[in-house]
């Protein structure tokens, strides 16, 4: 179970990931983004947990992935879930929001 300061970082991570992910109306699978506004789920989380100095907060990334797995339950593999042919941008956005809400509830 993440500590309160880690939970706050996870919430900030989802806020940042939503900003990175949420502008394009599409999400990218299997490769680099097509544009600065088009990231896959894990890349958006990784970018959101990386400081301006280029240092990644691995605990925040790991915890964010844990909450995202809970949000997409019963599916466990984030990459396969993201890459599913039928997956829509809106479904991924909803999963980010649900994961953020789950982290907020843990903080209370």
BAVO-201783 format. One record per residue: residue in three letters; x, y, z of N, C-alpha, C in turn. Coordinates in pm, whole numbers, plus 50000, padded with zeros to 5 digits. Example, Ala and Ser with C-alpha at 12.3 -4.5 7.8 and 13.67 -1.06 7.14 Angstrom:
BEGIN
- type | n_x | n_y | n_z | ca_x | ca_y | ca_z | c_x | c_y | c_z
- ALA | 51319 | 49431 | 50780 | 51230 | 49550 | 50780 | 51320 | 49670 | 50780
- SER | 51285 | 49775 | 50708 | 51367 | 49894 | 50714 | 51290 | 50003 | 50787
***
This chain:
BEGIN
- type | n_x | n_y | n_z | ca_x | ca_y | ca_z | c_x | c_y | c_z
- UNK | 50085 | 49881 | 50000 | 50000 | 50000 | 50000 | 50089 | 50125 | 50000
- UNK | 50072 | 50213 | 49902 | 50153 | 50335 | 49896 | 50127 | 50427 | 50016
- UNK | 50230 | 50498 | 50055 | 50220 | 50599 | 50162 | 50145 | 50721 | 50108
- UNK | 50092 | 50808 | 50199 | 50018 | 50925 | 50153 | 50093 | 51013 | 50053
- UNK | 50223 | 51037 | 50077 | 50298 | 51121 | 49982 | 50308 | 51052 | 49845
- UNK | 50318 | 50918 | 49843 | 50321 | 50846 | 49716 | 50187 | 50855 | 49646
- UNK | 50078 | 50848 | 49724 | 49944 | 50859 | 49665 | 49924 | 50995 | 49601
- UNK | 49975 | 51100 | 49666 | 49966 | 51234 | 49607 | 50043 | 51240 | 49474
- UNK | 50159 | 51174 | 49471 | 50236 | 51169 | 49346 | 50161 | 51092 | 49238
- UNK | 50093 | 50984 | 49277 | 50015 | 50906 | 49180 | 49903 | 50991 | 49121
- UNK | 49836 | 51067 | 49206 | 49728 | 51154 | 49158 | 49785 | 51258 | 49061
- UNK | 49900 | 51316 | 49096 | 49965 | 51411 | 49004 | 50007 | 51342 | 48875
- UNK | 50049 | 51216 | 48887 | 50088 | 51139 | 48769 | 49971 | 51125 | 48673
- UNK | 49852 | 51090 | 48726 | 49737 | 51076 | 48639 | 49694 | 51210 | 48580
- UNK | 49706 | 51316 | 48659 | 49677 | 51450 | 48604 | 49770 | 51480 | 48487
- UNK | 49900 | 51454 | 48506 | 49996 | 51478 | 48399 | 49974 | 51387 | 48280
- UNK | 49945 | 51260 | 48306 | 49921 | 51166 | 48197 | 49797 | 51205 | 48118
- UNK | 49695 | 51251 | 48187 | 49574 | 51295 | 48117 | 49603 | 51415 | 48028
- UNK | 49688 | 51507 | 48076 | 49726 | 51621 | 47992 | 49802 | 51574 | 47869
- UNK | 49894 | 51478 | 47887 | 49973 | 51428 | 47776 | 49888 | 51345 | 47680
- UNK | 49802 | 51265 | 47738 | 49725 | 51169 | 47661 | 49598 | 51230 | 47603
- UNK | 49540 | 51325 | 47676 | 49405 | 51367 | 47648 | 49384 | 51471 | 47542
- UNK | 49489 | 51519 | 47477 | 49471 | 51626 | 47380 | 49439 | 51575 | 47240
- UNK | 49486 | 51456 | 47208 | 49483 | 51414 | 47068 | 49355 | 51349 | 47021
- UNK | 49275 | 51293 | 47110 | 49154 | 51225 | 47068 | 49180 | 51086 | 47016
- UNK | 49308 | 51046 | 47012 | 49346 | 50910 | 46976 | 49456 | 50867 | 47070
- UNK | 49484 | 50740 | 47073 | 49600 | 50695 | 47149 | 49684 | 50606 | 47059
- UNK | 49810 | 50601 | 47087 | 49905 | 50533 | 47003 | 49936 | 50396 | 47062
- UNK | 49958 | 50300 | 46973 | 49995 | 50166 | 47016 | 50122 | 50123 | 46944
- UNK | 50202 | 50040 | 47013 | 50317 | 49974 | 46951 | 50414 | 50068 | 46880
- UNK | 50469 | 50163 | 46952 | 50571 | 50245 | 46889 | 50571 | 50387 | 46939
- UNK | 50658 | 50470 | 46880 | 50667 | 50610 | 46924 | 50543 | 50688 | 46884
- UNK | 50516 | 50797 | 46952 | 50398 | 50877 | 46919 | 50407 | 50935 | 46779
- UNK | 50292 | 50952 | 46719 | 50287 | 51014 | 46586 | 50301 | 51165 | 46597
- UNK | 50265 | 51219 | 46711 | 50274 | 51362 | 46734 | 50298 | 51385 | 46882
- UNK | 50332 | 51507 | 46923 | 50355 | 51534 | 47066 | 50230 | 51511 | 47152
- UNK | 50114 | 51502 | 47092 | 49990 | 51485 | 47166 | 49937 | 51342 | 47161
- UNK | 50017 | 51247 | 47121 | 49967 | 51114 | 47094 | 50059 | 51011 | 47158
- UNK | 50028 | 50969 | 47280 | 50111 | 50876 | 47355 | 50035 | 50748 | 47385
- UNK | 50107 | 50637 | 47399 | 50045 | 50517 | 47452 | 50030 | 50536 | 47603
- UNK | 49955 | 50450 | 47666 | 49925 | 50462 | 47809 | 50053 | 50463 | 47893
- UNK | 50139 | 50365 | 47873 | 50259 | 50357 | 47957 | 50355 | 50473 | 47931
- UNK | 50364 | 50519 | 47808 | 50451 | 50634 | 47779 | 50396 | 50760 | 47847
- UNK | 50266 | 50778 | 47845 | 50207 | 50894 | 47914 | 50236 | 50888 | 48063
- UNK | 50223 | 50770 | 48124 | 50255 | 50757 | 48267 | 50404 | 50780 | 48292
- UNK | 50488 | 50724 | 48207 | 50633 | 50742 | 48223 | 50672 | 50889 | 48209
- UNK | 50618 | 50957 | 48109 | 50649 | 51099 | 48092 | 50599 | 51181 | 48211
- UNK | 50482 | 51145 | 48264 | 50424 | 51219 | 48377 | 50502 | 51197 | 48506
- UNK | 50581 | 51090 | 48514 | 50659 | 51064 | 48635 | 50806 | 51098 | 48617
- UNK | 50839 | 51169 | 48511 | 50976 | 51208 | 48484 | 50992 | 51357 | 48512
- UNK | 51092 | 51391 | 48590 | 51117 | 51530 | 48626 | 51177 | 51605 | 48507
- UNK | 51185 | 51736 | 48522 | 51247 | 51817 | 48418 | 51394 | 51782 | 48400
- UNK | 51454 | 51724 | 48503 | 51594 | 51681 | 48495 | 51607 | 51545 | 48426
- UNK | 51494 | 51484 | 48391 | 51498 | 51355 | 48323 | 51501 | 51236 | 48418
- UNK | 51477 | 51260 | 48546 | 51479 | 51152 | 48645 | 51337 | 51100 | 48666
- UNK | 51320 | 50969 | 48652 | 51188 | 50909 | 48668 | 51166 | 50869 | 48813
- UNK | 51046 | 50898 | 48864 | 51005 | 50854 | 48997 | 50946 | 50714 | 48979
- UNK | 51030 | 50614 | 48997 | 50990 | 50476 | 48972 | 50878 | 50429 | 49065
- UNK | 50878 | 50477 | 49189 | 50770 | 50439 | 49282 | 50636 | 50493 | 49235
- UNK | 50635 | 50619 | 49190 | 50510 | 50678 | 49141 | 50463 | 50605 | 49015
- UNK | 50557 | 50571 | 48926 | 50521 | 50498 | 48804 | 50462 | 50362 | 48838
- UNK | 50529 | 50290 | 48927 | 50482 | 50156 | 48968 | 50345 | 50164 | 49033
- UNK | 50326 | 50260 | 49122 | 50197 | 50276 | 49189 | 50088 | 50316 | 49091
- UNK | 50121 | 50406 | 48998 | 50022 | 50447 | 48897 | 49979 | 50326 | 48814
- UNK | 50074 | 50241 | 48777 | 50039 | 50120 | 48702 | 49950 | 50028 | 48784
- UNK | 49977 | 50018 | 48914 | 49893 | 49935 | 49002 | 49749 | 49985 | 49002
- UNK | 49730 | 50116 | 49015 | 49595 | 50171 | 49016 | 49529 | 50158 | 48879
- UNK | 49606 | 50171 | 48773 | 49549 | 50154 | 48640 | 49505 | 50009 | 48619
- UNK | 49584 | 49913 | 48669 | 49542 | 49772 | 48659 | 49410 | 49750 | 48733
- UNK | 49396 | 49813 | 48847 | 49269 | 49802 | 48921 | 49154 | 49861 | 48840
- UNK | 49183 | 49971 | 48771 | 49078 | 50039 | 48694 | 49033 | 49957 | 48573
- UNK | 49122 | 49876 | 48517 | 49085 | 49798 | 48398 | 49054 | 49653 | 48433
- UNK | 49047 | 49621 | 48562 | 49017 | 49485 | 48606 | 48892 | 49435 | 48535
- UNK | 48884 | 49312 | 48488 | 48970 | 49198 | 48519 | 49092 | 49186 | 48427
- UNK | 49108 | 49275 | 48332 | 49228 | 49271 | 48249 | 49348 | 49315 | 48333
- UNK | 49461 | 49248 | 48318 | 49578 | 49278 | 48401 | 49693 | 49339 | 48322
- UNK | 49698 | 49314 | 48194 | 49810 | 49360 | 48114 | 49774 | 49494 | 48048
- UNK | 49836 | 49599 | 48098 | 49803 | 49735 | 48052 | 49832 | 49750 | 47903
- UNK | 49945 | 49699 | 47857 | 49984 | 49716 | 47717 | 49884 | 49644 | 47626
- UNK | 49851 | 49519 | 47658 | 49754 | 49447 | 47574 | 49618 | 49516 | 47576
- UNK | 49580 | 49565 | 47692 | 49451 | 49636 | 47702 | 49454 | 49761 | 47614
- UNK | 49561 | 49839 | 47624 | 49575 | 49960 | 47543 | 49577 | 49927 | 47394
- UNK | 49647 | 49821 | 47358 | 49669 | 49788 | 47217 | 49553 | 49712 | 47153
- UNK | 49452 | 49676 | 47230 | 49339 | 49602 | 47172 | 49278 | 49682 | 47058
- UNK | 49253 | 49614 | 46951 | 49202 | 49679 | 46828 | 49075 | 49760 | 46856
- UNK | 48991 | 49709 | 46945 | 48863 | 49776 | 46972 | 48874 | 49891 | 47074
- UNK | 48992 | 49909 | 47136 | 49008 | 50010 | 47240 | 48992 | 50149 | 47183
- UNK | 48915 | 50233 | 47251 | 48896 | 50371 | 47207 | 48970 | 50467 | 47299
- UNK | 48995 | 50584 | 47246 | 49059 | 50690 | 47326 | 48975 | 50719 | 47450
- UNK | 48844 | 50726 | 47434 | 48756 | 50758 | 47546 | 48765 | 50651 | 47655
- UNK | 48776 | 50524 | 47619 | 48788 | 50417 | 47719 | 48917 | 50431 | 47800
- UNK | 49024 | 50469 | 47732 | 49151 | 50486 | 47804 | 49143 | 50608 | 47895
- UNK | 49084 | 50714 | 47849 | 49066 | 50834 | 47933 | 48983 | 50800 | 48057
- UNK | 48876 | 50725 | 48040 | 48792 | 50685 | 48153 | 48873 | 50599 | 48251
- UNK | 48957 | 50510 | 48200 | 49040 | 50427 | 48288 | 49137 | 50512 | 48368
- UNK | 49198 | 50614 | 48305 | 49285 | 50706 | 48378 | 49207 | 50775 | 48491
- UNK | 49090 | 50825 | 48459 | 49009 | 50895 | 48559 | 48968 | 50801 | 48672
- UNK | 48932 | 50679 | 48638 | 48895 | 50581 | 48742 | 49015 | 50548 | 48830
- UNK | 49132 | 50530 | 48769 | 49253 | 50501 | 48847 | 49286 | 50617 | 48940
- UNK | 49271 | 50739 | 48891 | 49295 | 50858 | 48974 | 49199 | 50860 | 49092
- UNK | 49072 | 50830 | 49068 | 48971 | 50825 | 49174 | 49005 | 50718 | 49277
- UNK | 49051 | 50601 | 49231 | 49091 | 50495 | 49324 | 49206 | 50540 | 49414
- UNK | 49301 | 50612 | 49357 | 49413 | 50664 | 49436 | 49364 | 50768 | 49537
- UNK | 49272 | 50854 | 49495 | 49216 | 50954 | 49586 | 49146 | 50887 | 49704
- UNK | 49072 | 50781 | 49676 | 49001 | 50710 | 49784 | 49098 | 50649 | 49884
- UNK | 49210 | 50599 | 49836 | 49313 | 50543 | 49925 | 49370 | 50651 | 50016
- UNK | 49376 | 50772 | 49964 | 49434 | 50883 | 50040 | 49344 | 50927 | 50154
- UNK | 49213 | 50907 | 50139 | 49118 | 50954 | 50241 | 49121 | 50870 | 50367
***
